[in-house]
Amino acid sequence: MNDLDLVPFTEESGGDGNPGPGTPGKHRRKKGDRSSGRTLVALLVVVAVLGGLAFGGWYGVTKVKDFFTADDYDGPGSGSVVVQIDDNQTVTDIANTLFKDDVVASAKAFVNAAADNPDSTRGLQPGSYKLKKQMKASDALDMLLDRANRVDGPSVIIPEGLTVKEILPRLAEKSGIPLAEFQKAAKDPAALGVPEWGGPSPDRRVLEGFLYPSKYELNDQTTAEGLLKQMVALSVQAATKDDLSAKAQELGVSEWDLMIIASLIEQEGIEADFGKISRVIYNRLNSTGALSYLQFDSTTQYWLIQTGKGRKAIVTDAELKNPDNNYSTDVDRHQGLPPTPIGNPGDASLKAAANPTPGPWTYFVVVTKDRHSAFTDDYNVHQDNILKCKRVGFC
């Protein structure tokens, strides 16, 4: 290529090798000039250096990425293994257990998966779980959050709607732990995890409403305090997911009010009617005069349980009007919501409390043997429905 840059010696160039008028920019290389060779070598050196830097950068980034990325299995796993999660174990403790049992490729992968899943904060519960070996960490987490994967063992089932006074003896009976230990732990709701909004004020928190109805596994390491903490954690999780708090604000009620409303719904009917019962409550709260009183027998039922009289099939007028009954929502007694929840609600009633079915209803009563209710905003129609309730034995 250098030869093409030489200007030939011609008469037009004046015979002295200088460019002529028709060859601007051309020059004649002196014999023995090696500058172009050195330029080529330099260019090759630069290319080699840049190439090395590029490779080194790629290699370095890859190594750094490998350093910060936790080992994780790709597949869904195979075989089966029973993993025991003990009370008070942290996410890191659980991750180390899973790594030791070859469920996950690294403890860090499980910790990362838990950090990315908000349900893991309260959803990881003590018990024995049937998992697979060599699972993707996020899949292992999903299986631990699914109660269907718990291995049956000693357990206690708490149904929806029971009160704290009814739940504690059941826990004591099934666990073998003295009732006094549960009663002692129950005296400090804040220590059990009841949030600041779980009461009339942060320094007056209430356990009622926060013992989540579910099935709980028991083992030799179960303690009264640990079991109650587990129940409270699940209750708080249920009450704060699905934007229930935001929906409560839209409805003009607090999180505490929402818990009370859910407990009322749980006691007043069957799940198929929860949405309409919820609407009746809100319509009453926003009414004036006699309609501003809920007039729910269930609130007096709660007072009867608290005072040791137990549940009754039908509440009497004398019990509704008893001056000591601070839970009566009868006319001229307690207006609006009762002082606290009247039981422990589950997911369905919590969702209904935040999502009332649209409608004008202000009255309802059970009218069928399978406990379906009739709803109306007409007082005379309601009186006819009460007669139906008496015929099926619920009034």
DOMIDO-69509 format. One record per residue (C-alpha): x, y, z. Coordinates in steps of 0.02 Angstrom, whole numbers, plus 32768, in hexadecimal, padded with zeros to 4 digits. Example, Ala and Ser with C-alpha at 12.3 -4.5 7.8 and 13.67 -1.06 7.14 Angstrom:
BEGIN
X = 8267	Y = 7F1F	Z = 8186
X = 82AC	Y = 7FCB	Z = 8165
***
This chain:
BEGIN
X = 8000	Y = 8000	Z = 8000
X = 8092	Y = 8074	Z = 8022
X = 80C9	Y = 8067	Z = 7F6C
X = 8023	Y = 80AD	Z = 7F34
X = 8048	Y = 814B	Z = 7F96
X = 80EB	Y = 8170	Z = 7F35
X = 80EB	Y = 81F9	Z = 7EB5
X = 8145	Y = 81BF	Z = 7E18
X = 81D6	Y = 8227	Z = 7DD8
X = 8194	Y = 827D	Z = 7D3B
X = 81B0	Y = 831A	Z = 7CDC
X = 810B	Y = 835E	Z = 7D1E
X = 814F	Y = 8354	Z = 7DCD
X = 81E4	Y = 83BF	Z = 7D9D
X = 825B	Y = 832D	Z = 7DA8
X = 8281	Y = 8353	Z = 7E5F
X = 8204	Y = 82DC	Z = 7EAC
X = 8191	Y = 8368	Z = 7EEB
X = 80D8	Y = 8356	Z = 7EC4
X = 809E	Y = 83A7	Z = 7E26
X = 8003	Y = 8411	Z = 7E0E
X = 7F91	Y = 8379	Z = 7DEF
X = 7FC1	Y = 8311	Z = 7E88
X = 7F91	Y = 8370	Z = 7F27
X = 7FBB	Y = 831B	Z = 7FCD
X = 802D	Y = 8299	Z = 7F82
X = 80DE	Y = 8282	Z = 7FBF
X = 8173	Y = 8219	Z = 7F95
X = 81B5	Y = 81A4	Z = 801B
X = 826D	Y = 81A9	Z = 8039
X = 82C8	Y = 810A	Z = 801C
X = 82DB	Y = 80A2	Z = 80B7
X = 824B	Y = 80FB	Z = 8118
X = 81FE	Y = 8079	Z = 8191
X = 8181	Y = 80EB	Z = 81EA
X = 80EA	Y = 8096	Z = 8199
X = 8126	Y = 7FEC	Z = 81D6
X = 8135	Y = 802D	Z = 8286
X = 8086	Y = 8076	Z = 8278
X = 8040	Y = 7FCD	Z = 8248
X = 8098	Y = 7F78	Z = 82D9
X = 8059	Y = 7FFC	Z = 8351
X = 7FA9	Y = 7FE5	Z = 830F
X = 7FB4	Y = 7F2A	Z = 832A
X = 7FF5	Y = 7F45	Z = 83DB
X = 7F64	Y = 7FBC	Z = 8403
X = 7EE6	Y = 7F40	Z = 83BE
X = 7F33	Y = 7EB5	Z = 8425
X = 7F32	Y = 7F1F	Z = 84C3
X = 7E7E	Y = 7F56	Z = 84A9
X = 7E4C	Y = 7EA5	Z = 8484
X = 7EA0	Y = 7E6B	Z = 8523
X = 7E4B	Y = 7EF2	Z = 8588
X = 7DA2	Y = 7EC4	Z = 853D
X = 7DBC	Y = 7E0C	Z = 8566
X = 7DFB	Y = 7E37	Z = 8612
X = 7D64	Y = 7EA6	Z = 8631
X = 7CEC	Y = 7E1F	Z = 85F8
X = 7D45	Y = 7D9D	Z = 8660
X = 7D48	Y = 7E10	Z = 86F8
X = 7C90	Y = 7E3C	Z = 86EC
X = 7C65	Y = 7D85	Z = 86D9
X = 7CC9	Y = 7D59	Z = 8773
X = 7C7D	Y = 7DE7	Z = 87D8
X = 7BD0	Y = 7DB3	Z = 87A0
X = 7BF6	Y = 7CFF	Z = 87D1
X = 7C31	Y = 7D3D	Z = 887B
X = 7B8F	Y = 7D9A	Z = 88A2
X = 7B18	Y = 7D1C	Z = 8852
X = 7AE7	Y = 7C8D	Z = 88C8
X = 7AEB	Y = 7BDB	Z = 888A
X = 7A3C	Y = 7B9E	Z = 8863
X = 79F1	Y = 7B02	Z = 8817
X = 7990	Y = 7B18	Z = 8775
X = 790F	Y = 7A90	Z = 8780
X = 7878	Y = 7A67	Z = 87EC
X = 78DA	Y = 79E3	Z = 884A
X = 78BF	Y = 7929	Z = 885E
X = 78A3	Y = 78A7	Z = 88E4
X = 7865	Y = 78DE	Z = 898F
X = 78AB	Y = 7917	Z = 8A35
X = 7855	Y = 794D	Z = 8AD7
X = 789A	Y = 79F0	Z = 8B1B
X = 787B	Y = 7A29	Z = 8BCD
X = 7868	Y = 7AE4	Z = 8BF0
X = 7872	Y = 7B0A	Z = 8CA8
X = 7825	Y = 7B97	Z = 8D0B
X = 7887	Y = 7C3B	Z = 8D0C
X = 78F4	Y = 7C0B	Z = 8C77
X = 7928	Y = 7C9C	Z = 8C07
X = 7924	Y = 7C99	Z = 8B4A
X = 79E0	Y = 7C7B	Z = 8B4C
X = 79CA	Y = 7BE8	Z = 8BC3
X = 7947	Y = 7B9D	Z = 8B4F
X = 79B8	Y = 7BBB	Z = 8AB9
X = 7A47	Y = 7B5F	Z = 8B0C
X = 79D4	Y = 7ACD	Z = 8B36
X = 799B	Y = 7AC2	Z = 8A80
X = 7A4E	Y = 7ACB	Z = 8A42
X = 7A84	Y = 7A42	Z = 8ABB
X = 79F6	Y = 79D2	Z = 8A7B
X = 7A25	Y = 79F8	Z = 89C5
X = 797E	Y = 7A49	Z = 89A2
X = 79D2	Y = 7AE8	Z = 8962
X = 7A7C	Y = 7B02	Z = 8912
X = 7AAD	Y = 7B8B	Z = 898C
X = 7A67	Y = 7BDE	Z = 8A27
X = 7A7E	Y = 7C88	Z = 89D4
X = 7A0A	Y = 7C59	Z = 8944
X = 797E	Y = 7C35	Z = 89C0
X = 799F	Y = 7CD4	Z = 8A24
X = 7996	Y = 7D38	Z = 8981
X = 78F3	Y = 7CE2	Z = 894F
X = 78A8	Y = 7D09	Z = 89FA
X = 78DD	Y = 7DBF	Z = 89ED
X = 7882	Y = 7DCC	Z = 8945
X = 77E1	Y = 7D7F	Z = 898A
X = 7781	Y = 7DEB	Z = 8A07
X = 7718	Y = 7D57	Z = 8A42
X = 77B4	Y = 7D05	Z = 8A8B
X = 77BE	Y = 7D85	Z = 8B17
X = 772E	Y = 7D37	Z = 8B76
X = 7701	Y = 7CA1	Z = 8B0B
X = 7793	Y = 7C31	Z = 8B3B
X = 7753	Y = 7BCC	Z = 8BCE
X = 7799	Y = 7B41	Z = 8C3C
X = 7771	Y = 7A8E	Z = 8C0D
X = 77A6	Y = 79FB	Z = 8BA2
X = 779D	Y = 7A13	Z = 8AE6
X = 77AB	Y = 7999	Z = 8A57
X = 781C	Y = 79E4	Z = 89D1
X = 788A	Y = 79A5	Z = 8943
X = 7945	Y = 799E	Z = 8931
X = 79A4	Y = 7A16	Z = 88C0
X = 7919	Y = 7A94	Z = 88A8
X = 7920	Y = 7B45	Z = 8869
X = 7924	Y = 7BB0	Z = 8906
X = 7887	Y = 7C13	Z = 88DA
X = 7828	Y = 7B70	Z = 88BD
X = 7861	Y = 7B2E	Z = 8965
X = 7822	Y = 7BCE	Z = 89B7
X = 7778	Y = 7BBD	Z = 8962
X = 7767	Y = 7B0C	Z = 89A5
X = 7791	Y = 7B44	Z = 8A55
X = 770E	Y = 7BCD	Z = 8A4B
X = 768A	Y = 7B4F	Z = 8A13
X = 763D	Y = 7AFA	Z = 8AAB
X = 760B	Y = 7A66	Z = 8A3D
X = 76C2	Y = 7A2F	Z = 8A44
X = 76C3	Y = 7A1C	Z = 8B00
X = 76DA	Y = 796B	Z = 8B3D
X = 764C	Y = 7936	Z = 8BB0
X = 767D	Y = 7928	Z = 8C65
X = 7638	Y = 7967	Z = 8D0A
X = 75D1	Y = 7A00	Z = 8CDF
X = 7543	Y = 7A70	Z = 8D16
X = 74BB	Y = 7AB9	Z = 8CA8
X = 7473	Y = 7B63	Z = 8CD4
X = 73D2	Y = 7B88	Z = 8C73
X = 7399	Y = 7C36	Z = 8C43
X = 7338	Y = 7C9E	Z = 8CC0
X = 7374	Y = 7C57	Z = 8D66
X = 73A3	Y = 7CD2	Z = 8DEF
X = 7449	Y = 7CD9	Z = 8E4A
X = 73F1	Y = 7C94	Z = 8EE5
X = 73BB	Y = 7BFC	Z = 8E7E
X = 745E	Y = 7BE6	Z = 8E1F
X = 74DB	Y = 7BE0	Z = 8EAF
X = 7491	Y = 7B43	Z = 8F02
X = 7490	Y = 7AEB	Z = 8E5A
X = 7547	Y = 7B15	Z = 8E3E
X = 7572	Y = 7AD8	Z = 8EED
X = 7514	Y = 7A35	Z = 8ED6
X = 7562	Y = 7A09	Z = 8E2E
X = 7613	Y = 7A3F	Z = 8E58
X = 761D	Y = 7A00	Z = 8F0A
X = 765C	Y = 7AAA	Z = 8F42
X = 7607	Y = 7AEB	Z = 8FE0
X = 757A	Y = 7B66	Z = 8FC0
X = 75CB	Y = 7BDE	Z = 903C
X = 7660	Y = 7BF4	Z = 8FC7
X = 75EE	Y = 7C27	Z = 8F37
X = 758D	Y = 7C9D	Z = 8FA9
X = 762E	Y = 7CEC	Z = 8FE7
X = 7670	Y = 7D08	Z = 8F35
X = 75C7	Y = 7D4D	Z = 8EFD
X = 75D5	Y = 7DDC	Z = 8F7A
X = 7658	Y = 7E33	Z = 8F0F
X = 7611	Y = 7E45	Z = 8E5E
X = 769E	Y = 7EBA	Z = 8E28
X = 7722	Y = 7E37	Z = 8E55
X = 76C3	Y = 7DB9	Z = 8DEB
X = 76CC	Y = 7E2A	Z = 8D52
X = 7625	Y = 7E85	Z = 8D55
X = 7649	Y = 7F26	Z = 8CF5
X = 7634	Y = 7FD6	Z = 8D39
X = 758D	Y = 7FE8	Z = 8CE0
X = 754C	Y = 7F49	Z = 8D34
X = 74E8	Y = 7FA0	Z = 8DBC
X = 7496	Y = 8043	Z = 8DEF
X = 7547	Y = 808A	Z = 8E01
X = 75FA	Y = 8048	Z = 8DF0
X = 7608	Y = 8030	Z = 8EAD
X = 7560	Y = 7FD5	Z = 8EB5
X = 7577	Y = 7F4A	Z = 8E36
X = 74FE	Y = 7EB7	Z = 8E35
X = 751E	Y = 7E01	Z = 8E0B
X = 746A	Y = 7DE2	Z = 8DD7
X = 745F	Y = 7DDC	Z = 8D1A
X = 7517	Y = 7DAE	Z = 8D03
X = 7517	Y = 7CF2	Z = 8D1E
X = 750D	Y = 7CBA	Z = 8C6A
X = 749A	Y = 7C24	Z = 8C4B
X = 74FD	Y = 7B97	Z = 8BFA
X = 7552	Y = 7AF0	Z = 8C18
X = 75EF	Y = 7AF8	Z = 8C82
X = 7674	Y = 7A71	Z = 8C8F
X = 76B4	Y = 7A45	Z = 8D3B
X = 7758	Y = 79F7	Z = 8D72
X = 77C8	Y = 79E5	Z = 8E0A
X = 780B	Y = 7A95	Z = 8DF2
X = 7761	Y = 7AEA	Z = 8DEC
X = 7748	Y = 7B6D	Z = 8E74
X = 76AD	Y = 7BD0	Z = 8EA5
X = 76FF	Y = 7C75	Z = 8E77
X = 7745	Y = 7C31	Z = 8DD3
X = 769F	Y = 7BE9	Z = 8D9B
X = 7640	Y = 7C8A	Z = 8DC2
X = 76C5	Y = 7CF0	Z = 8D67
X = 76AE	Y = 7C80	Z = 8CCF
X = 75F2	Y = 7C9B	Z = 8CD1
X = 7603	Y = 7D57	Z = 8CE5
X = 7681	Y = 7D60	Z = 8C56
X = 760A	Y = 7D07	Z = 8BE0
X = 757A	Y = 7D76	Z = 8C16
X = 75DD	Y = 7E16	Z = 8BF6
X = 7613	Y = 7DD2	Z = 8B4D
X = 755E	Y = 7DAD	Z = 8B1E
X = 7523	Y = 7E58	Z = 8B59
X = 75A7	Y = 7EB9	Z = 8AF8
X = 75B0	Y = 7E5E	Z = 8A51
X = 7549	Y = 7E83	Z = 89B4
X = 754B	Y = 7F3E	Z = 89DD
X = 74C9	Y = 7F24	Z = 8A66
X = 750D	Y = 7FB9	Z = 8AC6
X = 74FC	Y = 802C	Z = 8A30
X = 744C	Y = 7FEF	Z = 8A10
X = 741F	Y = 800D	Z = 8AC7
X = 7456	Y = 80C2	Z = 8AB5
X = 73EA	Y = 80D4	Z = 8A1A
X = 7357	Y = 8096	Z = 8A81
X = 737D	Y = 8112	Z = 8B0B
X = 73B2	Y = 8094	Z = 8B8F
X = 7457	Y = 806A	Z = 8BE4
X = 74B3	Y = 7FC4	Z = 8BE1
X = 7476	Y = 7FA7	Z = 8C92
X = 73C2	Y = 7FC7	Z = 8C5B
X = 73DA	Y = 7F51	Z = 8BC9
X = 740E	Y = 7EC5	Z = 8C40
X = 7373	Y = 7EE4	Z = 8CAB
X = 7301	Y = 7EE6	Z = 8C11
X = 734D	Y = 7E43	Z = 8BD2
X = 732C	Y = 7DF0	Z = 8C7B
X = 7276	Y = 7E28	Z = 8C73
X = 7262	Y = 7DE4	Z = 8BC3
X = 72AD	Y = 7D3E	Z = 8BFA
X = 722A	Y = 7D2A	Z = 8C83
X = 7191	Y = 7D6A	Z = 8C27
X = 717F	Y = 7CF3	Z = 8B94
X = 71C8	Y = 7C7A	Z = 8B17
X = 7253	Y = 7CA4	Z = 8A9C
X = 71DB	Y = 7CB2	Z = 8A08
X = 7189	Y = 7D47	Z = 8A5F
X = 7226	Y = 7D9B	Z = 8AA2
X = 722A	Y = 7E25	Z = 8A1F
X = 7175	Y = 7E5A	Z = 8A40
X = 718A	Y = 7E50	Z = 8AFD
X = 7221	Y = 7EC2	Z = 8AEA
X = 71B9	Y = 7F3E	Z = 8A88
X = 7130	Y = 7F3F	Z = 8B0E
X = 71B5	Y = 7F6B	Z = 8B90
X = 71F7	Y = 7FFE	Z = 8B2B
X = 7147	Y = 803A	Z = 8B02
X = 711D	Y = 8038	Z = 8BBB
X = 71BD	Y = 8091	Z = 8BEC
X = 7191	Y = 811B	Z = 8B71
X = 70DB	Y = 8128	Z = 8BAB
X = 7087	Y = 8192	Z = 8C30
X = 7008	Y = 816C	Z = 8CB7
X = 6FDE	Y = 80B8	Z = 8CE2
X = 7033	Y = 8077	Z = 8C44
X = 70DB	Y = 80B7	Z = 8C84
X = 70D5	Y = 802A	Z = 8D05
X = 710D	Y = 7F82	Z = 8CBE
X = 7091	Y = 7F1F	Z = 8D2A
X = 70F8	Y = 7E80	Z = 8D17
X = 70D9	Y = 7DF3	Z = 8D92
X = 7189	Y = 7DB3	Z = 8D70
X = 71D8	Y = 7E41	Z = 8DD3
X = 7175	Y = 7E0E	Z = 8E6E
X = 71A4	Y = 7D59	Z = 8E4C
X = 7259	Y = 7D90	Z = 8E5C
X = 7234	Y = 7DE5	Z = 8F02
X = 71E2	Y = 7D44	Z = 8F41
X = 727F	Y = 7CE1	Z = 8F13
X = 72F0	Y = 7D60	Z = 8F67
X = 728B	Y = 7D5A	Z = 9007
X = 728E	Y = 7C9D	Z = 900E
X = 71DA	Y = 7C7E	Z = 8FD8
X = 720C	Y = 7C30	Z = 8F32
X = 71B7	Y = 7C33	Z = 8E8A
X = 70FA	Y = 7C2C	Z = 8E82
X = 7085	Y = 7BFB	Z = 8DF5
X = 701B	Y = 7C98	Z = 8E0A
X = 7047	Y = 7D37	Z = 8E6A
X = 6FBE	Y = 7D7C	Z = 8EDA
X = 6F82	Y = 7E2F	Z = 8EE6
X = 6FBD	Y = 7E34	Z = 8F9B
X = 706D	Y = 7E07	Z = 8F64
X = 7069	Y = 7E88	Z = 8ED9
X = 7034	Y = 7F10	Z = 8F54
X = 70A0	Y = 7ED8	Z = 8FE6
X = 70F5	Y = 7F78	Z = 9027
X = 7198	Y = 7F18	Z = 903F
X = 7199	Y = 7EE2	Z = 8F8A
X = 7213	Y = 7F5D	Z = 8F3A
X = 720D	Y = 7EFC	Z = 8E96
X = 7152	Y = 7F12	Z = 8E77
X = 7134	Y = 7F68	Z = 8DD1
X = 7079	Y = 7F74	Z = 8DF1
X = 701F	Y = 801B	Z = 8DDE
X = 7051	Y = 809A	Z = 8E63
X = 70E5	Y = 802E	Z = 8E97
X = 718C	Y = 8028	Z = 8E3A
X = 717F	Y = 808D	Z = 8D98
X = 71EC	Y = 805A	Z = 8D06
X = 7270	Y = 7FD2	Z = 8D15
X = 728E	Y = 7F70	Z = 8DB7
X = 732C	Y = 7F99	Z = 8E1D
X = 7394	Y = 7F07	Z = 8DD7
X = 7387	Y = 7E78	Z = 8D5B
X = 730C	Y = 7DF3	Z = 8D95
X = 7370	Y = 7D60	Z = 8D54
X = 73FD	Y = 7D33	Z = 8CDF
X = 73D5	Y = 7D49	Z = 8C25
X = 741C	Y = 7CEB	Z = 8B91
X = 744A	Y = 7D20	Z = 8AE1
X = 7399	Y = 7D21	Z = 8A9A
X = 7350	Y = 7D95	Z = 8B1D
X = 73E7	Y = 7E09	Z = 8B17
X = 73D4	Y = 7E1A	Z = 8A5B
X = 7319	Y = 7E37	Z = 8A6C
X = 7339	Y = 7EBF	Z = 8AEE
X = 73A3	Y = 7F1C	Z = 8A6F
X = 7333	Y = 7EF4	Z = 89DA
X = 727B	Y = 7F06	Z = 8A09
X = 71FE	Y = 7ED5	Z = 8984
X = 71A8	Y = 7F70	Z = 893C
X = 70F4	Y = 7F7F	Z = 8978
X = 7077	Y = 7FE4	Z = 89E2
X = 7057	Y = 7F5F	Z = 8A67
X = 7046	Y = 7F8F	Z = 8B1E
X = 6FF3	Y = 7EF0	Z = 8B60
X = 7019	Y = 7E37	Z = 8B53
X = 6FEA	Y = 7D98	Z = 8BAD
X = 7005	Y = 7CDD	Z = 8B95
X = 6F71	Y = 7C90	Z = 8B3A
X = 6FA8	Y = 7BDF	Z = 8B08
X = 6FE6	Y = 7B47	Z = 8B65
X = 708C	Y = 7B52	Z = 8B0B
X = 709D	Y = 7C01	Z = 8B55
X = 7086	Y = 7C6C	Z = 8AB9
X = 7048	Y = 7D1B	Z = 8AE3
X = 6FC7	Y = 7D8D	Z = 8A93
X = 6FF9	Y = 7E43	Z = 8A79
X = 6F8B	Y = 7EDD	Z = 8A68
X = 6F80	Y = 7F97	Z = 8A8C
X = 6EC5	Y = 7F8D	Z = 8AAF
X = 6E96	Y = 7F7A	Z = 8B67
X = 6DF0	Y = 7F23	Z = 8B42
X = 6E44	Y = 7EA4	Z = 8ACF
X = 6EC4	Y = 7E87	Z = 8B59
X = 6E37	Y = 7E5F	Z = 8BD3
X = 6DF7	Y = 7DDB	Z = 8B5A
X = 6EA8	Y = 7D94	Z = 8B4E
X = 6EB2	Y = 7D89	Z = 8C0C
X = 6E18	Y = 7D17	Z = 8C08
X = 6E75	Y = 7CA7	Z = 8B8C
X = 6F0B	Y = 7CA7	Z = 8C02
X = 6E9D	Y = 7C6D	Z = 8C93
X = 6E57	Y = 7BE2	Z = 8C29
X = 6F05	Y = 7B9A	Z = 8C09
X = 6F35	Y = 7BAF	Z = 8CC0
X = 6FB8	Y = 7C38	Z = 8CB8
X = 6F51	Y = 7CC4	Z = 8D08
***
